[in-house]
């Protein structure tokens, strides 16, 4: 096996110079992106950034104006589109299911269209926690239950690539935790997951890599840590000190270049460039026991996102 | 080459048909047809001071008037949101992300709805068929079955138009408005317009051209199909003076009806692909 074919096998989603133009509007503009097999990949961007258009192109729902899109090694809109789509699972953002069908009937309907084994439907419902309500009509389901049914639908036919658009919509905190645990299991089995979410905190600790989109372009791509280093946003150090130490602390911090200090509700927040972190910590040691508490906060995904948007 | 998997079409059609069975749409429409057809059969001649079964010609003539109003409306209401409804609700993307083509989706929707409409029409008019068979024998039944088949074709033609509206319209409300406008246009305005032209031109505009213009309206094709199958009805409608003998050929009119079924579907397929 050649190196190039090995590389091709390890790539689950490949976008090359992909654009989508609506007249003069460039919804997606020259996007190059590669998602590796077994990767949990986040795609974030504000409304109108081009994220949904890119998602739809990756699913083959709309044609690209230019460029090439390959999912699981084949084109999503080529002659072999059926085989490609059988390898894809999709959970849309605004999931709408057929209210008059039961959960099991819904699964069987989608299984037939996907060419998946209808015998797998009860097991998949069990897997998403809907095992006991398979015969209940969807109109009786809460938003969270519908979302779980949608996720079960996306898992039909053991897809190798999952596209999940705002999958935690309507889920309560414990369901969100279970959902991401399920995603981790799928990732371990080699399933590639492309996910979007407006709840950046959900993605921050869970994705392997992510891309930030704005104005139809990928503005940054990499792991959260890589993006932190790349963007060099300041760290926040939250301190609690005795009131008598506050003046001394301010003097110490002013001596370090690029450091700012703010007191909010009795808590001192020091913002410093990443390279100055150790200097700040060293400057705190003379405070001794007057330093009562300390927390170092890396820039969050939200900080990175807004940092990129300016 | 056409990339069509009939298995996918059958799955989609089966769901549409089962939905209409389950929500009792088929039953409700069949009941409407049954009640109206029985009432018209018995009381159709009440204005002439007669009740009860009269001739098969008179019964069919009365039923044609009912069907021309009712079936187009029911078919349009059945199909106007088939695609735009899925689009507006947001379920279209989920369907189209599956290994199906847009043609399969459209055909599946159409065939499922067509099956529901056909079943309700046939069942609805079946009771009347039994009565007419007992009264007028096989010949009466033969004419009545012809009427039923043409009624089904009329429904399929308007369902095809409804699906076209459903593909063209960007919103469900717009599709419903267009469906009602189409019903008004074909069922109420079209003939009035032709008649107006005939009268306004003092008979100058008319003749063969006027007759052939009737082919542009599936409701008129249905009327001609039924009227020309029975001698008494030609004079009853007074159409012998307007419609040339060439249009009296049931195969030609049947072909026109089939064209009214297929052409809107072909246009809908073309529009849905782009």
Boltz contact constraints between the chains, C-beta under 6 A:
constraints:
  - contact:
      token1: [A, 59]
      token2: [B, 97]
      max_distance: 6.0
  - contact:
      token1: [A, 61]
      token2: [B, 93]
      max_distance: 6.0
  - contact:
      token1: [A, 61]
      token2: [B, 96]
      max_distance: 6.0
  - contact:
      token1: [A, 82]
      token2: [B, 99]
      max_distance: 6.0
  - contact:
      token1: [A, 85]
      token2: [B, 99]
      max_distance: 6.0
  - contact:
      token1: [A, 86]
      token2: [B, 99]
      max_distance: 6.0
  - contact:
      token1: [A, 90]
      token2: [B, 97]
      max_distance: 6.0
  - contact:
      token1: [A, 92]
      token2: [B, 93]
      max_distance: 6.0
  - contact:
      token1: [A, 92]
      token2: [B, 94]
      max_distance: 6.0
  - contact:
      token1: [A, 94]
      token2: [B, 90]
      max_distance: 6.0
  - contact:
      token1: [A, 96]
      token2: [B, 89]
      max_distance: 6.0
  - contact:
      token1: [A, 96]
      token2: [B, 90]
      max_distance: 6.0
  - contact:
      token1: [A, 96]
      token2: [B, 91]
      max_distance: 6.0
  - contact:
      token1: [A, 109]
      token2: [B, 15]
      max_distance: 6.0
  - contact:
      token1: [A, 112]
      token2: [B, 11]
      max_distance: 6.0
  - contact:
      token1: [A, 113]
      token2: [B, 11]
      max_distance: 6.0
  - contact:
      token1: [A, 113]
      token2: [B, 98]
      max_distance: 6.0
  - contact:
      token1: [A, 113]
      token2: [B, 100]
      max_distance: 6.0
  - contact:
      token1: [A, 114]
      token2: [B, 98]
      max_distance: 6.0
